[in-house]
Amino acid sequence: MDRDQGGSLVNVTMTVNGAEVAADVEDRTLLVHFLREAAGLTATNVGCDTTSCGACTVLLDGESVKSCTVLAAQADGHDVVTAEGLAMRGAGEAGGGELHPVQRAFRREHGLQCGFCTPGMVLASVSLLQENPQPTEAQVRMGLEGNLCRCTGYHNIVRAVLAAAAELAAEPGEPGEPDAAALAAGPAEVAP
């Protein structure tokens, strides 16, 4: 790490997209910088460093968080999913699986333009649909209000989330993944 500005080093180990990642980082290193620099995953963008834009949104233990406000040390021992890891691993551990239904819907419904906000917007949408598998348009808009897009005007993003919700409700999950009914039933009902 070339961020040497006087912080003390701590060893941080977490599971990122199903793989263990460990690095010695300054104790003040933000999760977004850990993901970009130590893990080499650059879909998580740094947009504001003030939790205003949502471009750095990731899933931490299944919950969407803005990684510019989480220290890497706070994520030590936890599970992180980035946009790179969201695609289903249908072709084995090396990846190459099909896109997640939310990713497919964003592509199909043109829910992106420049792409800068897209990884965070997609992960926030995944979290929203895990909490509310059949949201209304108003609930989608409310659920994504912490993620900013300066290009699209949000109409196609909202359409994409609603389309993904419909797709998730219509199809059972991949083996080992819960379907929409299981998600709606709550964590205790989800099969491993």
C-alpha positions as CSV (number, residue, x, y, z in Angstrom):
1,M,0.0,0.0,0.0
2,D,1.4,3.4,-0.9
3,R,-0.9,5.3,1.5
4,D,1.8,5.8,4.1
5,Q,0.7,8.8,6.1
6,G,1.6,7.7,9.6
7,G,-1.2,5.3,10.5
8,S,-0.4,2.0,12.3
9,L,-0.7,-1.2,10.3
10,V,-3.3,-3.9,11.1
11,N,-3.9,-7.2,9.4
12,V,-7.3,-7.4,7.9
13,T,-8.8,-10.6,6.5
14,M,-12.3,-10.8,5.0
15,T,-14.1,-12.9,2.4
16,V,-14.6,-10.9,-0.7
17,N,-16.8,-12.4,-3.4
18,G,-16.3,-15.8,-1.9
19,A,-12.5,-15.6,-1.7
20,E,-10.4,-14.8,1.4
21,V,-8.5,-11.5,1.0
22,A,-5.9,-10.5,3.6
23,A,-3.6,-7.5,3.8
24,D,-1.7,-5.3,6.2
25,V,-3.3,-1.9,5.9
26,E,-3.3,1.3,7.9
27,D,-5.8,1.3,10.7
28,R,-7.7,4.2,9.1
29,T,-8.0,2.5,5.6
30,L,-11.5,2.7,4.4
31,L,-13.2,-0.5,3.0
32,V,-13.5,1.1,-0.4
33,H,-9.7,1.6,-0.6
34,F,-9.1,-1.9,0.7
35,L,-11.4,-3.3,-2.0
36,R,-9.8,-1.2,-4.8
37,E,-6.1,-1.5,-3.7
38,A,-5.7,-4.7,-1.7
39,A,-8.3,-6.8,-3.5
40,G,-7.9,-5.2,-6.9
41,L,-11.6,-4.8,-7.4
42,T,-12.3,-1.5,-9.0
43,A,-16.1,-1.6,-9.7
44,T,-16.5,-0.1,-6.2
45,N,-16.1,3.6,-7.0
46,V,-15.0,6.5,-4.8
47,G,-17.4,9.3,-5.6
48,C,-17.6,11.6,-2.6
49,D,-16.0,10.1,0.5
50,T,-18.9,11.6,2.5
51,T,-21.6,8.9,2.1
52,S,-23.6,11.2,-0.1
53,C,-23.5,9.4,-3.5
54,G,-23.6,5.7,-3.0
55,A,-21.1,4.9,-5.8
56,C,-19.1,2.8,-3.2
57,T,-22.1,0.7,-2.1
58,V,-21.2,-3.0,-1.4
59,L,-22.9,-5.8,0.5
60,L,-21.4,-6.4,3.9
61,D,-22.8,-9.6,5.4
62,G,-25.7,-9.2,3.0
63,E,-26.6,-5.6,3.9
64,S,-25.8,-2.7,1.6
65,V,-23.3,-0.3,3.1
66,K,-21.4,2.7,1.7
67,S,-17.9,1.4,1.9
68,C,-16.4,5.0,2.1
69,T,-17.8,5.1,5.7
70,V,-16.6,1.7,6.9
71,L,-13.1,1.1,8.0
72,A,-11.5,-2.0,6.5
73,A,-10.7,-3.2,10.1
74,Q,-14.4,-3.1,10.8
75,A,-15.0,-5.5,8.0
76,D,-12.3,-7.9,9.3
77,G,-13.8,-11.4,9.5
78,H,-16.9,-10.5,7.5
79,D,-18.3,-11.2,4.1
80,V,-18.2,-8.6,1.4
81,V,-19.8,-8.8,-2.1
82,T,-18.9,-6.3,-4.8
83,A,-20.3,-5.9,-8.3
84,E,-17.6,-8.2,-9.6
85,G,-18.8,-11.0,-7.3
86,L,-22.6,-10.5,-7.9
87,A,-22.7,-12.6,-11.1
88,M,-23.6,-16.2,-10.3
89,R,-20.7,-18.5,-10.5
90,G,-22.2,-21.0,-12.9
91,A,-18.9,-21.8,-14.4
92,G,-17.1,-22.6,-11.2
93,E,-15.0,-20.6,-8.8
94,A,-13.2,-18.7,-11.6
95,G,-16.4,-16.9,-12.3
96,G,-17.9,-16.7,-15.8
97,G,-21.4,-17.4,-14.5
98,E,-24.4,-15.6,-15.7
99,L,-25.4,-12.1,-14.5
100,H,-27.5,-11.7,-11.4
101,P,-31.1,-10.9,-12.3
102,V,-30.7,-7.3,-11.1
103,Q,-27.7,-6.9,-13.4
104,R,-29.6,-8.4,-16.3
105,A,-32.6,-6.0,-15.7
106,F,-30.3,-3.0,-15.6
107,R,-28.9,-4.0,-18.9
108,R,-32.2,-4.8,-20.5
109,E,-34.1,-1.7,-19.1
110,H,-31.2,0.7,-19.9
111,G,-30.8,1.5,-16.2
112,L,-27.3,2.9,-16.8
113,Q,-25.5,5.5,-18.9
114,C,-22.0,6.5,-17.9
115,G,-21.8,3.5,-15.5
116,F,-20.1,5.3,-12.6
117,C,-23.0,4.8,-10.2
118,T,-24.1,1.5,-11.6
119,P,-22.2,-0.9,-9.3
120,G,-23.4,0.8,-6.2
121,M,-26.9,1.2,-7.6
122,V,-27.1,-2.5,-8.5
123,L,-25.9,-3.6,-5.1
124,A,-28.3,-1.3,-3.3
125,S,-31.1,-2.7,-5.5
126,V,-30.1,-6.3,-4.6
127,S,-30.3,-5.3,-0.9
128,L,-33.6,-3.6,-1.4
129,L,-35.1,-6.7,-3.1
130,Q,-33.8,-9.0,-0.4
131,E,-35.7,-6.8,2.2
132,N,-38.8,-6.2,0.0
133,P,-39.1,-8.7,-2.9
134,Q,-42.2,-7.0,-4.4
135,P,-41.7,-3.3,-3.9
136,T,-43.9,-0.6,-5.5
137,E,-42.4,2.1,-7.6
138,A,-42.5,4.5,-4.7
139,Q,-40.7,2.0,-2.4
140,V,-38.0,1.5,-5.1
141,R,-37.5,5.3,-5.3
142,M,-37.4,5.6,-1.5
143,G,-35.0,2.6,-1.2
144,L,-32.5,4.0,-3.6
145,E,-32.6,7.6,-2.4
146,G,-29.1,7.3,-1.0
147,N,-27.6,6.4,-4.4
148,L,-27.2,9.3,-6.8
149,C,-27.2,9.1,-10.6
150,R,-26.3,12.2,-12.5
151,C,-27.2,10.8,-16.0
152,T,-30.4,8.7,-16.1
153,G,-33.1,10.6,-14.3
154,Y,-33.8,7.4,-12.4
155,H,-36.8,6.3,-14.5
156,N,-35.0,3.4,-16.2
157,I,-33.3,2.5,-12.9
158,V,-36.7,2.1,-11.2
159,R,-38.0,0.1,-14.2
160,A,-34.9,-2.2,-13.9
161,V,-35.5,-2.8,-10.2
162,L,-39.2,-3.6,-10.8
163,A,-38.3,-5.9,-13.7
164,A,-35.7,-7.7,-11.5
165,A,-38.3,-8.1,-8.8
166,A,-40.7,-9.7,-11.3
167,E,-38.0,-12.0,-12.6
168,L,-36.9,-13.0,-9.1
169,A,-40.6,-13.8,-8.2
170,A,-41.2,-15.8,-11.3
171,E,-38.1,-18.0,-11.1
172,P,-36.8,-20.1,-8.3
173,G,-33.2,-19.4,-7.3
174,E,-30.2,-21.2,-8.5
175,P,-29.2,-24.2,-6.5
176,G,-28.1,-23.0,-3.1
177,E,-29.8,-19.6,-3.5
178,P,-33.1,-18.7,-2.1
179,D,-36.0,-17.8,-4.4
180,A,-38.1,-14.7,-3.9
181,A,-40.6,-16.6,-1.7
182,A,-37.9,-17.8,0.5
183,L,-36.5,-14.3,0.8
184,A,-39.9,-12.9,1.6
185,A,-40.3,-15.6,4.4
186,G,-37.2,-14.2,6.2
187,P,-33.7,-15.5,6.9
188,A,-34.9,-18.3,9.2
189,E,-36.8,-19.9,6.3
190,V,-33.9,-19.7,3.7
191,A,-32.5,-23.1,2.8
192,P,-28.7,-23.3,2.6
